[in-house]
């Protein structure tokens, strides 16, 4: 039995299609989805539609990620995102989503525990307490990895939509549940330029916090722009006496942070 593990699609339908087609060619029997299907690239409806299509054809295990939780919090009036903040990208995703797709993510669980070939698998977007599991599958880090620790196999398929392990492309993994459990790691090429063009021509290009450029830089270089960007921005805001809440940092700080992020990433890459 072979299961493809997909995670962190972040609205990148082109990368998602490429990985799905690649997994089909490798004759997988099912799919495991680790969350963060939406936000950042504004193709949420297409991504969820393909997840549903796959689940209608194959055995699938699906959990939600923190990005789905953010959309559900807004839908349930638990938070109020602000235009002009980094959370504006969440608003753009929410207002493009069909109600049926909001309903779909609302019924997803945070964690699933299931069995394949008498092995207990714990599936969640972020690492949780699963000491009784034989295999723990998570996403979130956007870094592809697999390792044993204290007899437990940990699998992270990386990110389909915004890979940031230093390689340009979409990453996913296949777990082969044979006599021995084997993990095969893949990186798939897709039309990155078309996705970048899509981002530039979308409403993301008008948001205050430069998030469109952070996404484009990540797509172009496969490096952790978003993580470094937020860290740099918080430091600059704090040093200038501003509230470090992402909602209230002035535009000039976002722009300064983007410029400095590029320097940090390029310095670490040299």
N, C-alpha and C positions, 0 to 999 in steps of 0.2 A: 504493500500500500504506500502510495506516494502522495504527499500533501504539499501544495505550494503555500508558502507563508507570505502574505502581503501586509505591509504596514505603511502608515504615514504617506498617503496619496496626496493629501492637501490640495485637492481639486485638479490635479494634473491628469486630465483624462488621456492625453496622448501617451504619457509614460505608462499609465495603467493599462491601456489597450495593448501596448507593446509587450508588457510583462505577461499579461493574460495569454496573448498569442504564443509567446515563448513557452509558457508553462504547458499549454495544450500540446505543443509539439513534443514536449518531453513526457507526454502521456501520464499526467498526474491523475489521481483518482478523486481528489477533493481539494478544498481550499480552506485556509485558516486566515482570518482577517483580524488584525491587531489594533484597529482604530485609527483616528485622525484621517478620515476620508475627505474632509471638507475644510474650507477657509484657505486663504492666501491666494490661490489661483481660482478664478470665479467660474468654475465648471462643476459646481456641486451637484446639480441635478443630473448631469450626464454620468458623473461618477457613481452616484447612488443607484441610478438606473442600471449600470453595468454590474454593480454588486448584486442587485436583485436578479438580473439575468443569469449570472453565474450560479447563484444559490438555487435557481429553478432547475438547473441542469446537473449540479454536482452536490455531493455532501459538503456542507460548509459549516464552519464554526466562526461566529462573528461577535465581536465585542465593540463597545464604543470607546473613543479616546477623549482626551481633555478638550479637544476642539469641538466635538459634538456636545460635550457638557456645557461649554460656553454658549453655544447657540441655544440649547435647551433652557439655560438660566435666563437668557433674554426673552425667550418665548414665554416662559412662566412668570415674567415680571420680577425675577429675583435680583436682576442687575439692570442698570441703565447705561448703556454705552454712549460715548460722547463723540460727536462728529469733530474731527480734528485731532483725535488721539490715535494711538496705535490700534485701538479696538474698533476703529472705523472699518477695518477689513472684515470684522465679524458682522457689523451691520450690513455691509454690502452682500455678504453671503446669506445672511438671514432673509433679506428682502428679495433675494432671487429664488429662494427655495420654494418649491411647491409644498403645499400643506401635507400632501401624502408622504413627502420625503422627510418632513419634520416629524410626522407620525412614525415613520420608519425608524429614525434614530432614537426616538423617545422610548421605543420598546427594546432597545438593545441593552444588554447587561454590561456592567463594568468588568465582570470576571465570569469565565466559564470553566468548569472542571469536567473533563470527559475522558473516556478511555478509547484507545486504539491498540489493538493487539495486546491486550492485558496490561498496557502501560497507562498510568494516570498522568494526564496532561492538564496543566493549569495555564489558562490563556487570559491575559489582561494587557491593557495598553502600557501601564507602568508597573514596575516590579512590586509585587505584593507578597504577603506571607503565605507561602505555599510549600511548607516543609514536607508535606506528605506526598508531593508530586514527584514523579520520575522525570518529567520534562516540564520546564517552565518557559513559555513563549511570551515575549513582550516586544514592544516597539519603542516609540517615543524619542530615543536618543539619536535617530537617523544614522546610526553607526552599525553596520552589519557585523555580527559576531556569533560564534558558537563555542561553548566551552563546558567542560565538566567541573563541578565543584562539589565536593563531599558526596559524590555519587549521583548528583542531579545534573541533567543536561539543560543548559541555558541556551536558548536560541533567540536571537534578535535579527530579523531579516533586513534591517536597515530601513531606508525610505525609498519608496517608489517615486514620490513627487518632488522631494527636495533633498536628495542625497547630499550629505556634507562630510563624507569621509575622505575627501581629497580626490575623488574620481567623478568625472562627468558621466551621468547616465542614471538609470533606475535600478535599484538593487532589490532583490528578493531571494528567498531561500526555499529549498525543497527538502522536506524530511522524508526519508525512506524508512518505513517501518517494516524491515525485513527481519531475518534472524538477528542481525545487528542493526542498531539504529544509526543511520548515516545522514549527515547534513551536507547538502550541496549548495554552495553560495554562488549567486549569479549577479552580473551587472549587465543590463540590457541597454543598447543604444536606441534612441528615438529622436524625433525631429525637435531638438531643443530650441532651434531658432524659431520655429513656428510658435512654440509656447511663449517664448520671450516676446514675440510680436503680439501675441494675444494679450499678454500682461500690459504691454505698452499701450494697446488700443482699448483697454478696459477702464472701468471707473477707478481701478486701483491707482492709475497714473495721476489721479487728482487728489489723493489723500495727503494730508499735511505731513505725516510722520515719515515720509520717504520709504514706506514699506514696499512699494513696487520695485524700487531700486535694490533693496535688500534681497528680494526674491530673485530678481534678474541676476545679481551677482552670484547668488547661490547656484542658480541653474547653469551659469556660464562656467563656474570654477569648481563646483562641488565642494565648497568650503563653508564652515559654520558661521556665515555672516549674521544670521538672526541672533544667535547666542552672544556673539561678541558685540554686536550692535547694541543690544539691550544693556549689557554690562557697561560698555563705554558710555552710553547715554546717561545711565544712572550716575556714574562717577562724575561726569561733566556737570550734570544738574546739581548734584550735591555740592560740588566745589564752587558753584556759582550761587549757592544759597536758595535754590529752588526746591520745592516739594518734589521728591523723587517718584511720586505716583505718576504712572505713565499717562494718565488722563490730563495732567495739568502742566506738563513740561512745554515750554514755548517752542515754536517752530524753529527758531534759530539754533536751539540746542539739538534738535533732531538732525538738522543739516550738518552741524559741526560734528556730531557723533558719527554720521555716515562717512564723512571725510576721514576722520581719525580711525574708524574701523578698517577702512581700506589700507591704511598705513600699517595697522597692527597685523592684519592678515598677511600682507605682503612681506612684512618683516619676519614673521614666524615661518613663512614659506621659503625664505631664502636660506 
